Amino acid sequence: MGVQKDRVRFNVGGRIFETTATTLAIAGRDSLFGAMFDDNWDLQPNVMGTEHFIDRNPDCFAVLLDLLRTGELYIPSNIPEKLLYREALFYGLLDHVRAAMWGPFDGNRLHLAQSIMGRAPGDGTAIRAGPDGGCCVAHGSMVHVYDWMLEEHPPISLDYQRVNDAIWIDSESIVISACERLGRDDGGMGLFSASTGELRYKFHVTHDNQVKSYTGGALSFNSDYKLFSSCKGRSNEYGIGVWDQLTGKQIDFFYEPPGWSLGDADKLQWLHGTNCLLVATLFPRKDNCYISLLDFRDKNMVWCWSDVGAPTTDERRVRDAIAMEETNSICVVNEYEDLGFMDLRSSAGVVRWSSRSRLMKGKMPDEPCYPKLALHEGQLFSSMNDSISVFCGPDWVLTSRLRNSHGGSICDFSIGGDRLFALHSEENVFDIWETRPPPIV
C-alpha cells in the first residue's frame, strides 16, 4: 500500500503522535509545520512517509496539537503556563494560544482576569496597552514593561526625568516622552526596546538650524510611519513636532499660533479619514481648554474650540476629549462623567452636554482622578473614580460598568491587544480585563 499523503507522524521527546496535514495547516505558513509542506500543504518528498523527531516537551506538544484540532485550549494542572507559552513560541503558535485565551474584545463581556501590584506605590501616572496584549506603566521617571504573558521585562529608566506619555510603535518598540531637565539637555523623546529597555535613538527638535532641548508631551502616530508629539522648548519651539518613526528624523513642525496652546497638549489623536491630528490641551494643565484639528499638508487649523470667554463653571470643565470620525463629532467629559458632544461639521463648536451616566456632585473623593475617554470597536469608555463605564449605540447609552474597588481611583486606562488595562492611583495596582472566548459549537 502507498503512504497516505495527508498523514503525519511525530516523535516528540520519545512520545509518538499522529495527525494530518489538514490539522497542521491550521498552524499557518509561518509556523514550524509550514516549513514541512509545499504551498498546497502536501508533504515535501524528503519528509513524506517518515517519522519526524522533535526534541521538545511532549506534554506541551499534546496540548498544542489539541488546540489545532479543536480550537480550544486546555492546560492541565501539571503544565506551567509559561512553559506552554515557551513551547508555543518555538512552534510559531503564540497567536493561536492568545486567540484561544480570550475572544474578540467586547466592553460588555469583559471580566477581571487578574490584578498586578505596581513597583512604586502611589506613583503610577499612565498605562499604555501594547498591540499584542502586553502593557507598559509609567511611574514618575520609570517605565515598567510587561509582555502579553504579563512577565515584566527590564524597566526603562529616564534618569529622574518625569515621563509624560508612552506609545507602542509595535510589540517590540516603545516611544517615551519626558520632561526636559534644565542644564542637562535631557528630556524629549526616545525609541526604546520593549524587551531589553535599551535606547535605540532619540528624536531631536531642530529650530533655526540648531538642535534644541525640549519637553516631549502627548504622543500619536499614523499608518505612514509618522510620529507626532507636543513640544515645549525654551525658545520658540512650542507646537507639534513630526518625525519619521523608522529613521528618527524630524520632518515637520506645526508652530503654536498666538493665543493658542499646542505645546502643552494632553492628548493627540490621528484621524485617518480626514488626515488631521486632534490636539487637546485640557484643564487643569491650562486654565482654559483648547481642542483643534490640524492639517499638516497646508499648516492649517481646520477646526477649533476653546472655552476662553465662556462662563467658568466646574460642571463644564473638560477633562478629556476624543474624536469619533464615524459620527463626525468630538466627545468630551467633565469631572462628573457628564458626556458632551461637538459636531465637527459646524464651526460654532457648541458642546451638547448629556448627564445620562450619573451625577457625582458632592460625592467626589478627596483626591479625585480626572476621567479619561477611549473609543474601541464602536464602544465608548469613560473612567470615573474606581470604575469604567461602557457606552454603546447611536445615542451612547450606558450598557455596563467595570469596577474593582481594590487600589483606589483609576488614574488611567488603555485598550489594546484585546485587553483593557486600568491603573489605580492609591496603591498603584493595575487590572487586566479580558473577554472570555466564545464557546466552540
C-alpha positions as a printed Julia matrix, in Angstrom:
441×3 Matrix{Float64}:
   0.0    0.0    0.0
   1.18   3.55  -0.68
   1.76   6.11   2.01
  -1.27   8.24   2.87
  -0.06  11.72   1.94
  -2.2   13.54   4.48
  -0.96  11.55   7.45
   1.97  12.8    9.58
   3.84  11.02  12.37
   5.9   12.8   15.08
   8.21  11.56  17.8
   8.3   14.36  20.36
  10.64  13.7   23.26
  10.06   9.92  22.92
   6.25  10.02  22.56
   4.56   9.2   19.26
   1.87  11.48  17.8
  -0.09  11.07  14.6
  -2.1   13.8   12.9
  -2.95  15.08   9.44
  -1.68  17.84   7.18
  -5.18  19.32   7.32
  -4.82  19.81  11.08
  -1.27  21.18  10.8
  -2.35  23.64   8.11
  -4.34  25.48  10.78
  -0.98  26.46  12.3
  -0.31  28.69   9.31
   2.52  29.13   6.85
   4.75  30.96   9.37
   4.74  28.07  11.85
   7.33  25.31  12.18
   4.9   22.97  10.45
   4.56  25.3    7.48
   8.17  24.6    6.53
   7.4   20.88   6.18
   4.85  21.31   3.38
   4.56  22.82  -0.06
   2.15  25.6   -1.0
  -0.75  23.12  -1.13
   0.07  21.67   2.29
   1.27  18.41   0.77
   4.29  16.81   2.43
   7.51  17.57   0.62
   9.19  14.47  -0.9
  12.08  14.39   1.58
   9.75  14.21   4.61
   7.0   12.03   3.19
   6.41   8.75   4.95
   8.97   9.31   7.7
   8.73   9.81  11.44
   9.77  13.33  12.42
  11.67  13.65  15.67
  11.36  16.88  17.68
  13.4   17.16  20.85
  10.84  19.14  22.85
   8.37  18.68  25.68
   5.78  16.03  24.67
   3.13  17.14  27.19
   3.09  20.67  25.75
   3.05  19.3   22.21
  -0.08  17.32  23.07
  -1.82  20.47  24.33
  -0.85  22.48  21.25
  -1.86  19.72  18.87
  -5.25  19.51  20.59
  -5.56  23.29  20.16
  -5.08  22.91  16.4
  -7.61  20.08  16.29
 -10.38  21.67  18.35
  -9.7   25.4   18.6
  -9.88  25.09  22.39
  -7.03  25.49  24.85
  -6.96  23.24  27.89
  -3.84  23.44  30.08
  -3.53  20.55  32.57
  -2.52  21.47  36.1
   0.84  19.7   35.74
   1.96  22.04  32.92
   3.13  25.55  33.95
   1.57  28.16  31.67
   4.91  29.85  30.96
   6.36  26.5   29.84
   3.49  26.09  27.39
   3.98  29.66  26.1
   7.68  28.94  25.55
   6.85  25.83  23.55
   4.18  27.7   21.58
   6.81  30.28  20.67
   9.09  27.5   19.36
   6.36  26.08  17.11
   5.14  29.52  15.97
   1.75  29.1   17.66
   1.65  32.03  20.08
  -1.07  33.8   18.11
  -3.22  30.67  18.28
  -2.72  30.45  22.05
  -3.62  34.12  22.53
  -6.74  33.78  20.39
  -7.87  30.77  22.42
  -7.3   32.51  25.77
  -9.62  35.43  25.09
 -12.22  36.24  22.48
 -12.83  39.37  20.37
 -12.92  42.49  22.53
 -16.37  43.47  23.82
 -16.71  46.01  26.61
 -19.99  44.46  27.75
 -18.48  40.98  28.16
 -15.23  41.88  29.91
 -14.24  40.05  33.09
 -11.46  40.84  35.52
  -8.69  38.36  34.73
  -6.16  39.49  37.34
  -4.6   42.44  39.16
  -0.87  43.17  39.42
   0.82  45.24  42.08
   2.99  48.06  40.78
   6.59  48.82  41.73
   6.16  52.34  43.09
   3.08  52.67  45.33
   1.05  55.78  44.74
   3.26  57.0   41.9
   1.61  55.43  38.83
   0.76  58.07  36.25
   0.0   56.35  32.94
  -0.67  52.91  31.46
  -0.49  52.01  27.77
  -1.68  48.76  26.19
   0.57  47.09  23.66
  -0.64  45.69  20.32
  -0.15  42.06  21.37
  -1.79  42.17  24.81
   1.12  43.48  26.88
   1.36  46.9   28.51
   3.71  49.48  29.98
   3.2   51.51  33.17
   4.86  54.85  33.85
   5.91  55.57  37.44
   7.48  59.01  37.62
  10.79  58.56  35.79
  10.42  54.78  35.32
   8.51  52.75  32.75
   7.81  49.11  33.59
   7.1   46.9   30.58
   5.05  43.7   30.57
   4.65  41.24  27.71
   1.35  39.56  26.85
   2.1   36.83  29.42
   2.41  39.7   31.94
   6.05  38.87  32.59
   7.97  42.02  33.45
  10.87  42.99  31.19
  13.86  45.14  32.24
  12.46  48.57  33.22
  13.21  51.75  31.29
  14.76  54.5   33.4
  14.63  58.13  32.32
  17.2   59.12  34.98
  14.77  61.09  37.17
  13.0   62.88  34.34
   9.23  62.68  34.59
   7.56  60.55  31.92
   4.7   62.35  30.16
   3.49  59.77  27.66
   4.34  56.45  26.02
   3.2   54.8   22.81
   3.8   51.36  21.31
   5.09  51.53  17.74
   4.92  47.74  17.56
   5.18  44.85  20.03
   8.96  45.4   20.34
   9.29  49.19  20.25
   8.07  51.9   22.64
   8.42  55.67  22.27
   8.57  57.57  25.56
   8.3   61.33  26.04
   9.72  63.07  29.09
  10.28  66.47  30.66
  13.38  68.47  29.86
  15.91  68.75  32.68
  17.44  72.22  32.7
  21.2   72.29  32.34
  21.42  68.73  31.06
  19.78  68.98  27.62
  17.93  65.8   28.51
  14.26  65.09  28.0
  12.37  64.99  24.74
  11.6   61.59  23.25
  13.34  58.28  22.67
  12.61  54.94  21.0
  13.28  52.02  23.34
  13.37  48.26  23.03
  10.39  46.75  24.88
  12.28  43.55  25.67
  15.62  45.0   26.86
  14.84  48.64  27.76
  17.71  49.78  25.51
  17.53  53.26  23.97
  17.68  52.86  20.19
  17.62  56.52  19.19
  16.39  59.96  20.29
  14.05  62.28  18.43
  15.59  65.75  18.12
  13.92  69.12  17.54
  15.66  71.49  15.16
  14.81  75.2   15.35
  16.64  77.85  13.29
  19.02  75.11  12.11
  20.0   74.29  15.7
  19.16  71.22  17.77
  17.16  72.32  20.8
  16.34  70.66  24.11
  12.63  70.33  24.78
   9.92  68.65  26.83
   8.06  65.94  24.94
   4.37  65.64  25.75
   1.41  63.75  24.28
   2.16  61.22  21.53
   0.39  59.76  18.5
   1.31  58.15  15.17
  -0.28  57.29  11.82
  -0.05  54.47   9.28
   2.54  56.38   7.22
   5.13  55.87   9.98
   4.88  59.47  11.16
   5.21  60.15  14.88
   3.63  63.24  16.45
   4.42  64.87  19.8
   3.53  68.08  21.57
   6.74  70.01  22.27
   7.67  72.77  24.67
  11.12  74.34  24.44
  12.91  77.37  25.79
  12.95  79.42  22.59
  10.08  79.45  20.1
   9.8   75.68  19.6
   6.26  75.38  21.01
   3.88  73.25  18.99
   3.56  69.8   17.42
   6.62  68.07  16.01
   6.57  65.31  13.39
   9.23  62.61  12.99
   9.85  59.59  10.8
   9.4   56.51  13.03
  11.91  54.46  11.05
  14.79  56.94  10.96
  14.03  59.22  13.92
  14.49  62.31  11.71
  12.32  65.39  12.23
  10.25  66.01   9.1
   7.81  68.76  10.12
   6.75  71.16  12.88
   3.44  72.96  13.47
   4.28  76.06  15.48
   1.85  77.25  18.14
  -0.33  80.15  16.9
  -0.55  83.25  19.13
  -3.15  82.89  21.86
  -3.43  79.15  21.36
  -1.95  76.19  23.24
  -0.39  73.24  21.38
   2.93  72.63  23.11
   1.19  71.73  26.38
  -1.26  69.3   24.77
  -2.56  66.48  26.98
  -3.79  64.35  24.09
  -3.06  63.77  20.41
  -5.16  61.55  18.14
  -4.6   60.9   14.44
  -7.78  60.85  12.34
  -7.28  58.5    9.39
 -10.36  59.62   7.45
  -9.51  63.33   7.36
  -5.7   63.08   7.62
  -5.79  65.51  10.51
  -4.45  65.48  14.05
  -6.66  66.14  17.06
  -4.82  68.25  19.64
  -6.41  68.74  23.07
  -4.98  70.88  25.88
  -7.21  70.5   28.91
  -7.86  71.71  32.43
  -6.07  71.62  34.87
  -2.88  71.76  32.76
  -4.15  75.1   31.49
  -6.76  77.42  32.96
  -8.7   77.05  29.71
  -9.34  74.17  27.34
  -8.22  74.13  23.71
  -9.25  71.5   21.15
  -8.26  71.7   17.49
  -7.78  69.69  14.29
  -4.51  70.35  12.48
  -3.92  69.7    8.78
  -0.18  69.41   8.25
  -0.48  69.45   4.47
  -1.05  73.2    4.4
  -0.25  74.05   8.06
  -3.85  74.93   8.75
  -6.02  74.66  11.86
  -9.19  73.37  10.17
 -11.39  73.21  13.28
 -11.02  74.58  16.79
 -12.87  75.1   20.05
 -11.92  76.78  23.3
 -13.76  77.72  26.47
 -11.93  81.06  26.64
 -14.53  83.71  27.44
 -17.16  81.16  28.45
 -18.69  81.33  31.95
 -16.44  79.49  34.39
 -18.31  76.59  35.95
 -16.69  73.5   37.38
 -19.53  71.36  35.99
 -18.39  72.08  32.44
 -14.63  71.84  32.78
 -13.44  69.46  30.05
 -11.12  66.76  31.4
 -10.66  64.63  28.26
 -11.64  64.6   24.59
 -11.76  62.06  21.79
 -12.7   62.32  18.12
 -15.29  59.93  16.68
 -14.88  60.01  12.9
 -17.87  57.79  12.12
 -20.22  60.38  13.62
 -18.16  63.47  12.67
 -18.05  64.52  16.3
 -15.81  65.04  19.3
 -16.8   63.63  22.67
 -15.67  65.4   25.85
 -16.16  64.53  29.5
 -16.21  66.62  32.67
 -15.23  65.59  36.21
 -18.76  64.32  36.92
 -18.67  61.93  33.93
 -21.16  64.04  32.0
 -20.53  63.47  28.3
 -20.55  66.34  25.83
 -20.57  66.23  22.03
 -19.42  68.73  19.39
 -20.21  68.47  15.67
 -17.05  68.66  13.55
 -19.16  69.82  10.59
 -20.06  73.0   12.48
 -17.58  75.81  13.08
 -19.56  77.04  16.09
 -18.08  74.41  18.4
 -21.09  74.25  20.73
 -20.96  71.48  23.34
 -24.16  69.47  23.72
 -23.94  68.06  27.25
 -25.62  64.89  28.43
 -25.94  63.67  32.02
 -27.17  60.14  31.26
 -24.45  58.38  33.2
 -24.52  59.61  36.77
 -24.17  62.9   38.65
 -21.27  62.93  41.09
 -21.77  66.38  42.65
 -20.93  66.23  46.33
 -19.62  62.68  46.04
 -16.12  63.28  44.75
 -13.24  61.67  46.7
 -10.72  63.87  48.47
  -8.12  63.36  45.71
 -10.11  62.57  42.55
  -8.61  61.13  39.4
  -9.86  63.01  36.39
 -11.92  60.91  33.95
 -10.38  59.54  30.75
 -12.03  58.53  27.46
 -11.36  55.76  24.96
 -13.09  54.59  21.79
 -12.68  50.98  20.71
 -14.62  48.77  18.29
 -17.54  51.22  18.21
 -17.82  51.4   22.02
 -17.1   54.44  24.18
 -15.36  54.04  27.55
 -15.12  56.6   30.37
 -13.3   56.16  33.68
 -14.67  57.68  36.87
 -13.33  57.09  40.39
 -12.86  53.3   40.7
 -14.96  52.22  37.69
 -15.09  52.39  33.89
 -18.4   52.96  32.11
 -19.19  51.44  28.71
 -21.49  53.34  26.3
 -22.93  51.83  23.11
 -25.31  52.62  20.27
 -26.02  55.81  18.32
 -27.2   57.59  21.48
 -24.28  56.28  23.59
 -26.4   54.54  26.19
 -24.68  53.31  29.35
 -24.66  49.5   28.96
 -22.23  48.22  31.59
 -19.7   49.27  34.2
 -16.35  47.7   35.09
 -15.38  48.05  38.72
 -12.67  46.78  41.04
 -12.6   48.68  44.33
  -9.12  47.44  45.3
  -6.43  50.06  44.72
  -8.49  53.24  44.81
  -9.47  55.53  41.95
  -8.49  54.81  38.35
  -5.96  57.37  37.15
  -5.59  55.95  33.63
  -6.73  53.1   31.41
  -5.85  51.8   27.96
  -7.21  49.26  25.45
  -5.13  47.14  23.08
  -4.39  43.55  22.12
  -7.99  42.62  23.03
  -7.43  43.64  26.65
  -8.32  46.61  28.83
  -5.76  47.74  31.42
  -6.81  50.02  34.28
  -4.25  51.69  36.57
  -5.31  52.6   40.12
  -3.66  55.57  41.77
  -3.64  54.92  45.5
  -1.92  51.53  45.61
  -0.56  51.53  42.06
  -2.42  48.34  41.15
  -3.33  47.69  37.55
  -6.18  45.44  36.45
  -6.37  43.29  33.31
  -9.84  42.87  31.82
 -10.42  40.26  29.1
 -13.3   38.95  27.02
 -13.87  35.24  27.51
 -13.58  33.22  24.29
 -16.85  32.21  22.65
 -17.88  28.58  23.11
 -16.92  26.09  20.42
 -20.09  24.61  18.98
